[in-house]
Amino acid sequence: MDFTLAPKVLALRDRVRAFVHEHVLPAEDAVLRDRAAQAHGGDWTRWTVSPEVEALKARARAEGLWNLFLPDAARGAGLRTVEYAPLAEEMGRSVLAPEVFNCNAPDSGNMEVLWHYGSPEQQARWLEPLLAGRIRSTFCMTEPDVASSDATNMQATAVIDGDTVVLNGRKWWSTGIGHPECRVAIFMGVTDPAADRHRRHGMVLVPMDAPGVTIRRMLTVFGDYDAPFGHGEVAFDDVRVPRANVIAGPGRGFEIAQGRLGPGRIHHCMRCIGAAERALALMIERGLRRIAFGRPLIDLDGNRERIAELRMAIDQARLLTLYAAWKLDQVGALGALAEISAIKVVAPNVLQRVADEAIQLFGGAGVSADVPLTALFTQGRVLRIADGPDAVHRGLIARTELGKYAHRAAR
């Protein structure tokens, strides 16, 4: 393994870093305050897109810093996962940056699904507008009435009926569904209940204006609505769409999900590293300039030791994430399941830990909107559930490890 960045990647990393520091971070406070004001208004149907963010997106696209996650050189940057990882880390330093570069979840994962598995017609209708940033999308998988940590529990159905497919079910935590430009959902449901448990499901493209699609409500995360994207609960009641909207065919839902979630989890984890770096930097800057009991905070109560521990934790998480990215590039998502699960546990926990220590050092300011620490903490805490909770990933890692000793148990 060699994690040395090629000149092309190094140049992109430096350009993303400069763009984030020169353009995105200076706009962040005003944009987030505007979003909070919209969310507190209570009516998600009136959420609007920030003109400042749209201007940043146009600038990033003009500078060629656009769709950097996509391995397709004609449509994206043509990078391997391990090459994109340091770019994602730089984006993680701001909660706005992934959207500015058109690399935000869930759109990036949905675009990868359409790029890998979509038909030419599906790509023309949905992928190209997503790549251009003209529309947004959502991913409808998690359900409120079952333990969605085991995706085979899924109850929503996608029944083939001649030339159409009929969708029924309730989904929630459908990120992006509140965005005013959200035009399409990827719906995962049971297509054949009699099939093998990992071949029962399919993924279907559903226009958001299809009859029978109803957004019931937006869900808060620690009291915030995350405008204008939002995380919604949505009902699908006898929704009929053309059979041609099934992605890659019935029964391939889990296959597609693994292909989607593998790179996506790595993107999340590298953004966590960038977010943790920002939290640590804020903590150090605060500790150096704030005086208590006649001394800088950095010199009180073991804060130097905490900073050392956090520095080591971030670096360990980064190396583990790069290793998972490298292995995914070598053998694919199915061959790197344990490594991807490992970083999915480690990176969000490290971010949560760093943000928590930074909040503690900031005191009252740390839990206010004056600094982004509560947003960074929330990001880490939520990611310990999203894309599979810690316990599920630990279970997979343990199963993989115990499998190495199966021959001994058989003796």
C-alpha positions in Angstrom: 0.0 0.0 0.0 1.2 3.4 -0.9 -0.9 6.4 0.0 1.3 8.9 -1.7 -0.9 11.3 -3.7 -0.3 11.5 -7.4 0.4 15.0 -8.7 -3.1 15.2 -10.2 -4.7 14.3 -6.9 -2.4 16.5 -4.9 -3.4 19.5 -7.1 -7.1 18.7 -6.7 -6.8 18.3 -3.0 -5.0 21.7 -2.7 -7.6 23.4 -4.9 -10.5 22.0 -2.9 -8.7 23.0 0.4 -8.2 26.6 -0.9 -11.8 26.8 -2.2 -13.2 25.7 1.1 -11.1 28.1 3.1 -11.4 31.1 0.8 -15.0 30.8 -0.3 -17.1 28.3 1.7 -16.1 28.9 5.3 -16.6 32.6 5.1 -20.2 32.1 3.8 -21.0 29.3 6.3 -22.2 31.3 9.3 -24.7 33.4 7.3 -26.0 30.5 5.3 -26.5 28.3 8.4 -28.3 31.1 10.3 -30.7 31.5 7.3 -31.4 27.8 7.2 -32.1 27.7 10.9 -34.5 30.6 10.5 -36.3 28.8 7.7 -36.5 25.6 9.7 -37.9 27.3 12.8 -40.6 28.8 10.7 -42.3 25.4 10.9 -43.4 25.0 7.3 -41.0 22.8 5.3 -42.9 23.4 2.1 -41.6 27.0 2.1 -37.9 26.1 2.5 -35.8 27.8 -0.2 -32.3 27.2 -1.6 -29.6 29.6 -0.5 -28.5 32.0 -3.3 -25.1 32.1 -1.7 -24.7 28.3 -1.9 -26.0 28.4 -5.5 -23.4 31.0 -6.4 -20.7 28.9 -4.7 -21.8 25.8 -6.7 -21.6 27.7 -10.0 -18.1 28.9 -9.1 -17.0 25.4 -8.1 -18.3 24.0 -11.3 -16.7 26.7 -13.4 -13.4 25.9 -11.7 -13.7 22.2 -12.5 -14.3 21.2 -8.9 -17.5 19.3 -9.6 -18.6 15.7 -9.2 -15.2 14.8 -7.9 -16.5 11.6 -6.3 -17.4 9.9 -9.7 -14.8 7.5 -11.1 -16.0 8.3 -14.6 -13.4 10.7 -16.1 -15.9 12.0 -18.6 -18.5 13.0 -16.0 -16.4 13.3 -12.9 -12.8 13.4 -11.8 -12.0 9.8 -12.7 -10.5 9.1 -9.3 -10.2 5.8 -7.4 -11.8 5.7 -3.9 -8.4 6.1 -2.2 -7.7 9.1 -4.4 -11.0 10.8 -3.7 -10.7 10.2 0.1 -8.4 13.2 0.8 -10.7 15.5 -1.2 -13.6 14.3 0.9 -11.6 15.1 4.0 -11.2 18.7 2.9 -14.9 18.9 2.2 -15.6 17.6 5.7 -14.3 20.8 7.2 -17.5 22.6 6.3 -21.1 21.3 6.5 -21.8 23.2 3.2 -18.8 22.0 1.2 -20.1 18.6 -0.1 -23.1 20.3 -1.7 -21.0 23.1 -3.1 -18.9 20.5 -5.0 -22.0 18.4 -5.9 -20.6 15.6 -3.8 -23.2 15.5 -1.1 -25.2 12.5 0.2 -27.6 11.1 -0.8 -27.2 12.5 -4.3 -23.6 11.2 -4.8 -24.7 7.6 -3.9 -27.8 7.8 -6.1 -25.6 9.1 -8.9 -23.2 6.2 -8.5 -26.2 3.8 -8.6 -27.4 5.2 -11.9 -23.9 5.4 -13.3 -23.2 1.7 -12.4 -26.7 0.2 -12.9 -28.9 2.6 -14.7 -30.2 2.0 -18.2 -29.4 4.6 -20.9 -32.9 6.0 -20.5 -32.7 6.2 -16.7 -29.3 8.0 -17.0 -30.6 10.5 -19.5 -33.7 11.3 -17.4 -32.2 11.4 -13.9 -28.4 11.0 -13.9 -27.5 13.9 -16.2 -29.7 16.4 -14.3 -28.2 15.2 -11.0 -24.7 15.5 -12.4 -25.5 19.0 -13.5 -26.9 19.9 -10.1 -30.2 21.0 -11.6 -32.2 18.5 -9.4 -31.8 16.7 -6.1 -32.8 13.2 -5.0 -33.6 11.0 -2.0 -33.0 7.4 -1.0 -36.0 5.6 0.5 -34.8 2.4 2.4 -35.3 2.7 6.2 -38.8 2.0 7.5 -40.5 3.1 10.8 -42.3 -0.1 11.6 -39.4 -2.6 11.5 -35.8 -2.8 12.8 -34.1 -1.4 9.7 -30.7 -2.3 11.1 -31.6 -5.7 9.5 -32.6 -4.6 6.0 -34.2 -8.0 5.2 -37.0 -6.9 7.6 -38.2 -4.5 4.9 -42.0 -4.6 4.5 -42.4 -2.1 1.6 -43.3 -3.8 -1.7 -42.6 -3.2 -5.3 -44.9 -5.6 -7.2 -44.5 -6.1 -10.9 -47.8 -5.7 -12.7 -47.4 -6.0 -16.5 -45.6 -3.0 -17.8 -45.8 -1.2 -14.4 -44.5 -1.7 -10.9 -46.8 -0.9 -7.9 -45.2 0.5 -4.8 -46.6 0.4 -1.3 -45.0 1.1 2.1 -43.8 3.8 4.5 -40.2 5.0 4.6 -38.5 7.5 6.9 -35.2 9.2 7.3 -35.3 9.8 3.6 -32.6 12.5 3.5 -33.0 15.2 0.9 -36.7 14.7 0.5 -37.5 18.2 1.8 -35.3 19.9 -0.7 -37.3 22.2 -3.0 -35.5 20.7 -6.0 -35.9 17.0 -5.0 -37.4 15.4 -8.1 -36.8 11.6 -7.7 -36.5 8.9 -5.1 -34.8 5.6 -5.2 -37.3 3.3 -3.5 -36.2 -0.1 -2.2 -38.9 -2.8 -1.7 -39.8 -6.5 -1.9 -40.2 -7.6 -5.5 -40.4 -11.4 -4.8 -41.1 -12.5 -1.2 -40.4 -16.2 -2.1 -36.9 -15.6 -3.3 -33.7 -15.9 -1.3 -33.6 -13.3 1.4 -31.0 -11.2 -0.4 -32.7 -11.5 -3.8 -36.2 -10.5 -2.7 -35.7 -6.7 -3.2 -35.5 -4.3 -6.0 -34.8 -0.6 -6.4 -37.2 1.6 -8.3 -36.9 5.2 -9.5 -40.0 7.2 -8.4 -40.7 10.8 -9.5 -41.7 12.8 -6.5 -44.8 14.1 -8.2 -46.1 10.5 -8.9 -49.7 10.0 -7.6 -49.7 8.3 -4.2 -46.4 9.7 -3.0 -47.0 11.7 0.2 -44.5 13.4 2.4 -46.1 13.0 5.9 -43.6 15.1 7.9 -40.1 16.2 8.3 -38.1 14.7 11.2 -35.8 16.7 13.5 -32.3 15.7 14.5 -31.5 16.9 18.0 -34.3 19.4 17.5 -33.1 20.7 14.1 -34.8 20.2 10.8 -31.7 20.4 8.6 -33.3 22.7 6.0 -33.4 22.8 3.1 -32.6 19.1 2.6 -34.6 17.6 5.5 -35.2 14.0 6.5 -38.7 13.0 5.8 -41.3 10.3 6.5 -43.0 9.4 3.2 -45.9 7.2 2.3 -46.2 5.3 -1.0 -49.8 4.3 -1.6 -50.4 2.2 -4.7 -47.8 4.3 -6.6 -47.6 3.1 -10.2 -44.5 3.8 -12.3 -43.3 2.1 -15.5 -41.5 -1.2 -15.1 -38.6 0.5 -16.9 -38.0 2.4 -13.7 -36.7 -0.7 -11.9 -33.0 -0.3 -11.7 -31.1 -3.3 -13.2 -34.2 -5.6 -12.7 -36.1 -7.1 -9.8 -34.2 -8.9 -7.1 -31.0 -6.9 -7.4 -31.7 -4.4 -4.6 -29.2 -5.8 -2.1 -26.5 -6.1 -4.8 -27.0 -2.5 -5.7 -27.1 -1.4 -2.1 -23.7 -2.9 -1.4 -22.3 -1.2 -4.4 -23.8 2.1 -3.3 -23.0 1.9 0.4 -19.4 0.8 0.2 -17.9 3.9 -1.4 -20.5 6.1 0.3 -19.5 5.0 3.8 -15.9 5.8 2.9 -16.9 9.2 1.7 -18.8 9.8 5.0 -15.8 8.6 7.0 -13.3 10.9 5.3 -15.6 13.8 5.8 -15.7 12.9 9.5 -11.9 13.1 9.5 -12.0 16.6 8.0 -14.7 17.6 10.5 -12.7 16.2 13.4 -9.7 18.2 12.2 -11.7 21.4 12.2 -13.0 20.7 15.7 -9.5 20.0 17.0 -8.2 23.2 15.4 -11.0 25.2 17.0 -10.3 23.6 20.4 -6.5 24.4 20.1 -7.1 28.0 19.0 -9.5 28.5 21.9 -7.2 26.9 24.4 -4.3 29.1 23.4 -6.0 32.5 23.5 -8.5 32.0 26.4 -7.2 32.7 29.9 -8.5 31.2 33.2 -6.9 31.3 36.6 -4.0 33.3 35.1 -3.1 30.7 32.5 -4.1 29.7 29.0 -6.8 27.0 29.0 -4.5 24.8 27.0 -2.2 24.5 30.1 -5.0 23.6 32.5 -6.7 20.3 33.5 -4.8 17.9 31.2 -5.8 19.7 28.0 -2.5 19.1 26.4 -2.8 15.3 27.0 -6.4 15.4 25.6 -5.1 17.1 22.4 -2.4 14.5 22.1 -4.9 11.7 22.4 -7.2 13.4 19.9 -4.4 13.9 17.4 -3.5 10.2 17.5 -7.1 9.2 17.2 -7.7 11.3 14.1 -4.5 10.0 12.5 -5.4 6.4 13.3 -8.9 6.8 11.8 -7.5 8.4 8.7 -5.1 5.6 8.1 -7.8 2.9 8.7 -10.1 4.8 6.3 -7.4 5.0 3.6 -6.8 1.3 4.0 -10.4 0.5 3.5 -10.5 2.7 0.5 -7.5 1.0 -1.0 -8.9 -2.4 -0.4 -12.2 -1.5 -1.9 -10.4 -0.3 -5.0 -8.5 -3.6 -5.1 -11.2 -6.2 -4.5 -14.6 -4.3 -4.6 -17.1 -3.6 -1.8 -17.9 -7.2 -1.1 -14.3 -8.1 -0.6 -13.7 -5.2 1.8 -16.8 -5.5 3.9 -15.0 -5.9 7.2 -12.6 -3.0 6.5 -15.5 -0.7 5.5 -17.4 -1.7 8.6 -14.4 -1.0 10.8 -14.0 2.6 9.5 -17.7 3.1 9.7 -17.5 2.5 13.5 -14.2 4.3 14.1 -14.5 7.5 12.1 -17.9 8.8 13.4 -16.9 7.9 17.0 -13.6 9.8 16.6 -15.5 12.9 15.3 -18.0 12.7 18.2 -15.2 12.4 20.7 -13.2 15.3 19.3 -16.3 17.6 19.0 -17.3 16.7 22.5 -13.9 17.6 24.0 -13.9 20.9 22.0 -17.4 21.7 23.3 -16.2 21.1 26.8 -13.2 23.5 26.4 -15.4 26.2 24.8 -17.9 26.0 27.7 -21.2 27.8 27.0 -20.1 29.0 23.6 -19.5 25.4 22.6 -23.2 24.5 22.7 -24.3 27.8 21.0 -24.6 28.5 17.3 -21.6 30.9 17.5 -19.3 28.0 16.6 -20.1 24.9 14.5 -19.3 22.3 17.2 -22.8 21.2 17.9 -23.3 20.5 14.2 -20.0 18.6 14.1 -21.0 16.6 17.1 -24.4 15.8 15.6 -22.8 14.7 12.4 -20.7 12.1 14.2 -23.5 10.9 16.4 -26.0 10.5 13.6 -23.4 8.6 11.4 -23.1 6.1 14.2 -26.7 5.1 13.2 -26.9 6.0 9.5 -25.7 3.5 6.9 -25.8 0.8 9.5 -25.5 1.2 13.3 -22.2 0.5 15.2 -23.5 -2.8 16.6 -24.3 -4.2 13.1 -20.8 -3.3 11.8 -19.1 -4.7 14.9 -21.1 -7.9 14.3 -19.9 -8.2 10.8 -16.3 -7.6 11.8 -16.6 -10.2 14.5 -18.1 -12.7 12.1 -15.3 -12.2 9.6 -12.7 -12.5 12.3 -14.2 -15.7 13.8 -14.4 -17.2 10.4 -10.6 -17.3 10.3 -10.8 -19.8 13.2 -13.6 -22.0 11.9 -11.2 -24.8 11.1 -10.1 -25.0 14.8 -13.7 -25.2 16.0 -14.3 -28.1 13.6 -11.5 -30.2 15.2 
